[in-house]
Amino acid sequence: GALFPPAALASPPSFASLPSTTVAEKVTKQGIYKDYDVDIEQVYDNADSTFKSKVETKSKKGKYTALLGILVMGSFVIPMAQYFWYVKDDDSSDQFFAQKKNPPPPPPPPPPKKPP
């Protein structure tokens, strides 16, 4: 095997066996009135997955779908009910449609004819 790497290079090194150290640096910052000594620590984000599992997501999907459906239906029904509550005693539309139409004005009289 000239095509195969040696066993030491075949698997990547494990970083779990290395010692863990916090990287900190002391920096002097210049302020308006005096200089300040500041400790700057390098902080790493937690890269662990915080997503819920597929089974847990699927099991709660129906609950949230029902909640969303109720909110959407409520957003249509509640304003309609409120509108009809406000106009239930208003009879202005009945008065408007009950009006008798004014008769059309009579046509203007024809102009007098001149004799020939």
NORUR-V223617 format. One record per pair of residues at least 12 apart in sequence whose ideal C-beta (glycine too) atoms are under 6 Angstrom apart, sorted by sequence separation. I is the first residue (numbers start at 0). J is the second residue. D is the distance in whole Angstrom. If there is no record, write none. Layout:
BEGIN
i->I j->J d->D
i->I j->J d->D
END
This chain:
BEGIN
i->25 j->38 d->6
i->26 j->39 d->6
i->23 j->38 d->6
i->24 j->39 d->5
i->23 j->40 d->5
i->22 j->41 d->4
END
